[in-house]
Amino acid sequence: MGQDISHSQYPPDETLQPGTYRISNAVTGTAVQVSDDDSTKIVTWQQHDRENQQWFLQRSGHGYRLRNRRHNAYLAVSNTDNHALVLKPILGVTTSFDSGISVQLADMNRVLDLHWGSGHNGNEIHIWNLDGGNMPHRIWRVERIGDDFGEETTDSRQEHELSQLRGELSKAKQELSDLHSLLYQRDETIRQLQQDLKAKEEALKHARKTDEESTQLRHQHSILESKFQQQQTETASLQAKMDRVEYLMSQMMNKPSGDPGAGNKWQTHSYSLRGTGSFKYWDFEYLEDDTKRMTLEQFGTNAKEEEYKQEVAYLQKELKCASKQVIACGTEL
């Protein structure tokens, strides 16, 4: 059913025949089209031959419907207020003027209005009261460019709707595939980050272990240095004791015996001292022409000599212990 015309100041023009038309403004010459950037927006543009500037004019009662050939969408308004954008599907009528026609909403006294009458590409189209003011940019020319008026049979509409649904389904599948791809990439990124984190934790653990081992080695080195210094001190002490032993030995060699003659005899001749393997017994050679040998085993008869003997034995023991400690310390170092 068609729509009745209300609030109209001018009679409708019903001479237009259904077909394919280009609609352009009478002042600027720019044509009404669906925006290339937004298929829900109607703008004006310099005339061309693409389908988004081609409109099917279809009868509807005393008026007409305008459907875009490319997008299969009807000319529309967002609401019926003045200055409303042309968006939603509506029914319209045409009123003829000398310079063209006006396109009016079927049930409202509103017509298509080129915003500020500007001819720049992309200018918007609004609706405005048909009040007789500022009329030139509300007048439009219609140019018939074909006989097809876009009527569809039930089967063809269903097929068209089915085709649209298939397209939407294909698009949804593609979007789903893209989402799966993004999820896979995200999972791979997470896995790689987890591997990197594990490797860094292992490296940190190894570094801590190395630091602990280094601390232990520094502690052991400090202990060995302390022991070495202690051994040096003990060695110096033993050296002092050895000096004491040499002093005592020199004292014993220079001490005379109980026989005055013998004592004078030893003091005036040269002697050699030979160790017998211990500090207990010592051999003295009396160097004369007849090569006489005297063996002395005297240290136990005199208290002073016994004291010397004990001190020598003690020092000998200390020397052996110190030698073992120095060898052990050298092995550790």
C-alpha positions as CSV (number, residue, x, y, z in Angstrom):
1,M,0.0,0.0,0.0
2,G,1.0,3.5,-0.7
3,Q,1.3,6.4,1.8
4,D,-1.1,9.3,1.8
5,I,0.4,12.8,1.4
6,S,-0.1,15.1,4.4
7,H,0.8,18.7,5.1
8,S,1.7,19.1,1.4
9,Q,1.6,22.6,0.0
10,Y,2.1,21.3,-3.6
11,P,0.4,18.6,-5.6
12,P,2.3,15.3,-6.1
13,D,3.8,14.5,-9.5
14,E,2.8,11.0,-10.5
15,T,4.1,11.2,-14.1
16,L,7.5,9.7,-13.2
17,Q,7.7,6.1,-14.5
18,P,9.5,3.4,-12.5
19,G,13.0,2.9,-13.7
20,T,16.7,3.6,-12.9
21,Y,17.5,7.3,-12.2
22,R,20.4,9.5,-11.2
23,I,19.3,12.3,-8.8
24,S,21.3,15.5,-8.8
25,N,21.0,18.9,-7.1
26,A,19.6,21.6,-9.4
27,V,22.1,24.2,-8.1
28,T,25.4,22.3,-7.7
29,G,24.9,19.4,-10.2
30,T,26.3,17.0,-7.6
31,A,24.5,13.6,-7.5
32,V,23.0,11.7,-4.5
33,Q,25.0,8.6,-3.7
34,V,25.8,6.1,-0.9
35,S,29.1,7.1,0.6
36,D,32.1,5.1,-0.5
37,D,33.5,5.3,3.1
38,D,30.3,4.5,5.0
39,S,27.5,2.5,3.3
40,T,24.9,3.8,5.9
41,K,25.5,7.4,4.9
42,I,24.0,9.4,2.0
43,V,26.1,12.2,0.5
44,T,26.4,14.2,-2.8
45,W,29.3,13.8,-5.2
46,Q,30.5,14.8,-8.6
47,Q,28.5,12.7,-11.2
48,H,30.0,9.4,-12.3
49,D,28.7,6.1,-13.7
50,R,29.1,3.9,-10.7
51,E,26.1,2.1,-9.3
52,N,26.1,3.8,-5.9
53,Q,24.7,6.9,-7.8
54,Q,22.0,4.9,-9.5
55,W,18.5,4.6,-7.8
56,F,15.6,2.4,-8.6
57,L,12.4,4.5,-8.6
58,Q,9.5,2.2,-7.4
59,R,5.9,3.2,-7.1
60,S,4.2,3.0,-3.7
61,G,0.6,4.3,-3.6
62,H,0.7,8.0,-4.5
63,G,4.4,8.2,-3.9
64,Y,7.7,6.4,-4.7
65,R,10.5,4.5,-3.0
66,L,14.1,5.1,-3.9
67,R,16.4,2.1,-3.6
68,N,20.2,2.2,-4.3
69,R,21.2,-0.1,-7.1
70,R,24.6,-1.1,-5.6
71,H,23.8,-1.5,-1.9
72,N,20.1,-2.5,-2.3
73,A,19.2,0.0,0.4
74,Y,16.4,2.5,0.4
75,L,16.8,6.3,0.8
76,A,16.2,7.0,4.5
77,V,16.2,9.6,7.3
78,S,17.4,9.2,10.9
79,N,14.3,10.9,12.2
80,T,11.7,13.4,11.0
81,D,13.1,16.5,12.8
82,N,14.5,19.5,10.8
83,H,18.1,19.0,9.9
84,A,17.9,15.2,10.4
85,L,20.4,13.2,8.4
86,V,19.1,11.0,5.5
87,L,19.6,7.5,6.7
88,K,16.6,5.2,7.3
89,P,14.2,3.8,4.6
90,I,11.2,6.0,3.9
91,L,8.4,6.4,1.4
92,G,8.5,9.7,-0.6
93,V,6.6,11.7,-3.2
94,T,7.9,14.1,-5.8
95,T,6.6,17.6,-6.6
96,S,7.5,19.2,-9.9
97,F,9.0,22.6,-10.3
98,D,10.3,24.4,-13.4
99,S,13.9,23.6,-12.5
100,G,13.3,20.1,-11.2
101,I,11.5,18.3,-8.4
102,S,11.4,18.2,-4.6
103,V,11.6,14.9,-2.8
104,Q,9.2,15.0,0.2
105,L,8.5,12.5,3.0
106,A,5.1,10.9,2.3
107,D,3.6,11.7,5.7
108,M,5.6,14.8,6.7
109,N,6.0,18.2,5.3
110,R,9.8,17.6,5.0
111,V,11.9,17.6,1.9
112,L,15.5,16.7,1.0
113,D,17.8,19.6,1.6
114,L,21.5,19.9,0.5
115,H,23.4,21.1,3.5
116,W,24.1,24.9,3.1
117,G,23.7,24.4,-0.7
118,S,27.4,23.4,-0.9
119,G,28.7,21.6,-4.0
120,H,31.8,20.0,-2.5
121,N,32.2,16.2,-2.6
122,G,30.9,14.4,0.5
123,N,28.4,17.1,1.5
124,E,25.5,15.7,3.6
125,I,21.8,15.7,2.8
126,H,19.3,16.7,5.5
127,I,15.5,17.1,5.6
128,W,13.8,20.5,6.1
129,N,10.4,22.1,6.2
130,L,8.9,22.7,2.8
131,D,8.2,26.4,3.6
132,G,9.2,28.0,0.4
133,G,12.4,29.5,1.8
134,N,15.9,28.8,0.5
135,M,14.4,26.6,-2.2
136,P,17.1,26.3,-4.9
137,H,19.2,23.8,-3.0
138,R,16.1,21.7,-2.2
139,I,15.3,21.2,-5.8
140,W,16.6,18.1,-7.5
141,R,16.8,16.8,-11.1
142,V,16.0,13.2,-12.0
143,E,17.8,11.7,-15.0
144,R,16.4,8.4,-16.3
145,I,19.3,6.1,-17.2
146,G,17.5,2.7,-17.4
147,D,14.2,0.8,-17.3
148,D,15.1,-1.6,-14.5
149,F,13.3,-0.5,-11.4
150,G,14.5,-3.3,-9.1
151,E,11.3,-5.2,-8.4
152,E,12.0,-8.7,-7.2
153,T,10.0,-11.8,-7.1
154,T,9.6,-13.8,-3.9
155,D,12.1,-16.4,-5.1
156,S,14.6,-13.8,-6.2
157,R,14.3,-12.0,-2.9
158,Q,14.7,-15.2,-1.0
159,E,17.7,-16.1,-3.1
160,H,19.2,-12.6,-2.6
161,E,18.6,-12.9,1.2
162,L,20.1,-16.4,1.2
163,S,23.1,-15.0,-0.7
164,Q,23.5,-12.3,1.8
165,L,23.3,-14.8,4.7
166,R,25.9,-16.9,3.0
167,G,28.2,-13.9,2.6
168,E,27.7,-13.0,6.2
169,L,28.4,-16.6,7.2
170,S,31.6,-16.7,5.1
171,K,32.7,-13.4,6.7
172,A,31.9,-14.8,10.2
173,K,33.9,-17.9,9.4
174,Q,36.8,-15.8,8.2
175,E,36.7,-13.7,11.3
176,L,36.6,-16.9,13.4
177,S,39.6,-18.2,11.6
178,D,41.4,-15.0,12.2
179,L,40.6,-15.2,15.8
180,H,41.8,-18.7,16.0
181,S,45.0,-17.6,14.3
182,L,45.4,-14.8,16.8
183,L,44.8,-17.2,19.7
184,Y,47.4,-19.6,18.4
185,Q,49.9,-16.7,18.0
186,R,49.1,-15.7,21.6
187,D,49.6,-19.2,22.9
188,E,52.9,-19.5,21.0
189,T,54.0,-16.2,22.5
190,I,53.0,-17.3,26.0
191,R,54.9,-20.6,25.5
192,Q,58.0,-18.8,24.3
193,L,57.8,-16.4,27.2
194,Q,57.5,-19.3,29.6
195,Q,60.5,-21.0,28.1
196,D,62.5,-17.8,28.3
197,L,61.5,-17.4,32.0
198,K,62.5,-20.9,32.8
199,A,65.9,-20.5,31.1
200,K,66.4,-17.2,33.1
201,E,65.4,-19.0,36.3
202,E,67.9,-21.8,35.6
203,A,70.6,-19.2,34.8
204,L,69.9,-17.4,38.0
205,K,70.0,-20.6,40.0
206,H,73.3,-21.5,38.4
207,A,74.7,-18.0,39.2
208,R,73.6,-18.3,42.8
209,K,75.2,-21.7,43.1
210,T,78.4,-20.3,41.5
211,D,78.4,-17.4,43.9
212,E,78.0,-19.8,46.9
213,E,80.9,-21.9,45.7
214,S,83.0,-18.8,45.1
215,T,82.2,-17.7,48.7
216,Q,83.2,-21.1,50.0
217,L,86.4,-21.0,48.0
218,R,87.3,-17.5,49.3
219,H,86.6,-18.8,52.9
220,Q,88.9,-21.8,52.3
221,H,91.5,-19.6,50.8
222,S,91.4,-17.4,53.8
223,I,91.8,-20.4,56.1
224,L,94.7,-21.7,54.1
225,E,96.4,-18.3,54.2
226,S,95.9,-18.2,58.0
227,K,97.4,-21.6,58.3
228,F,100.3,-20.6,56.0
229,Q,101.0,-17.6,58.1
230,Q,100.9,-19.8,61.2
231,Q,103.3,-22.2,59.6
232,Q,105.6,-19.3,58.7
233,T,105.5,-18.2,62.3
234,E,106.3,-21.7,63.6
235,T,109.0,-22.1,61.0
236,A,110.6,-18.9,62.2
237,S,110.3,-20.2,65.8
238,L,112.0,-23.5,64.8
239,Q,114.7,-21.6,63.1
240,A,115.4,-19.8,66.3
241,K,115.5,-23.1,68.1
242,M,117.9,-24.6,65.6
243,D,120.1,-21.6,66.1
244,R,119.9,-22.5,69.8
245,V,120.9,-26.1,69.0
246,E,123.9,-25.0,67.0
247,Y,124.9,-22.7,69.9
248,L,124.6,-25.6,72.4
249,M,126.6,-27.9,70.1
250,S,129.4,-25.3,69.8
251,Q,129.4,-25.0,73.6
252,M,129.7,-28.8,74.1
253,M,132.5,-29.0,71.5
254,N,134.5,-26.3,73.2
255,K,134.0,-27.6,76.8
256,P,137.2,-29.3,78.3
257,S,137.1,-32.7,80.1
258,G,138.2,-33.5,83.7
259,D,141.8,-34.3,82.7
260,P,143.7,-31.0,82.5
261,G,146.2,-32.5,80.1
262,A,143.6,-33.9,77.9
263,G,141.7,-30.6,77.9
264,N,144.7,-28.7,76.9
265,K,145.4,-31.3,74.3
266,W,142.0,-30.9,72.7
267,Q,142.1,-27.2,72.8
268,T,145.4,-27.1,70.9
269,H,144.5,-29.6,68.2
270,S,141.9,-29.8,65.4
271,Y,138.9,-32.1,65.8
272,S,136.1,-33.2,63.4
273,L,132.4,-33.8,64.5
274,R,130.5,-36.7,62.9
275,G,126.8,-37.5,63.8
276,T,126.0,-41.1,64.5
277,G,122.3,-40.9,63.5
278,S,121.0,-39.4,66.7
279,F,121.9,-36.8,69.3
280,K,122.6,-39.3,72.0
281,Y,126.1,-40.4,70.9
282,W,128.8,-38.4,69.2
283,D,132.2,-39.4,67.8
284,F,135.2,-37.1,68.0
285,E,138.4,-37.8,66.0
286,Y,141.6,-36.7,67.5
287,L,143.8,-35.8,64.5
288,E,147.4,-36.7,65.2
289,D,150.1,-38.3,63.1
290,D,149.3,-41.8,64.4
291,T,145.5,-41.2,63.6
292,K,144.2,-42.2,67.0
293,R,140.4,-42.3,67.4
294,M,138.5,-41.5,70.6
295,T,134.9,-42.2,71.1
296,L,133.1,-40.3,73.8
297,E,129.9,-41.3,75.6
298,Q,129.9,-38.7,78.2
299,F,126.6,-36.8,78.3
300,G,125.1,-38.7,81.2
301,T,127.9,-38.1,83.8
302,N,127.5,-34.3,84.1
303,A,124.2,-32.6,85.1
304,K,124.8,-29.7,82.7
305,E,125.6,-32.1,79.8
306,E,122.3,-34.0,80.6
307,E,120.4,-30.8,80.4
308,Y,121.9,-30.1,77.0
309,K,121.1,-33.6,75.8
310,Q,117.4,-33.3,76.8
311,E,117.0,-29.9,75.2
312,V,118.6,-31.2,72.0
313,A,116.2,-34.2,72.0
314,Y,113.2,-32.0,72.5
315,L,114.3,-29.7,69.7
316,Q,114.8,-32.7,67.4
317,K,111.3,-33.8,68.0
318,E,109.9,-30.4,67.4
319,L,111.8,-30.1,64.2
320,K,110.3,-33.4,62.9
321,C,106.7,-32.3,63.8
322,A,107.2,-28.9,62.1
323,S,108.6,-30.6,59.0
324,K,105.4,-32.8,58.7
325,Q,103.2,-29.7,59.2
326,V,105.0,-27.7,56.5
327,I,104.7,-30.6,54.0
328,A,100.9,-31.0,54.8
329,C,100.4,-27.3,54.4
330,G,102.1,-27.3,51.1
331,T,99.9,-30.1,49.9
332,E,96.8,-28.2,50.8
333,L,98.0,-25.0,49.0
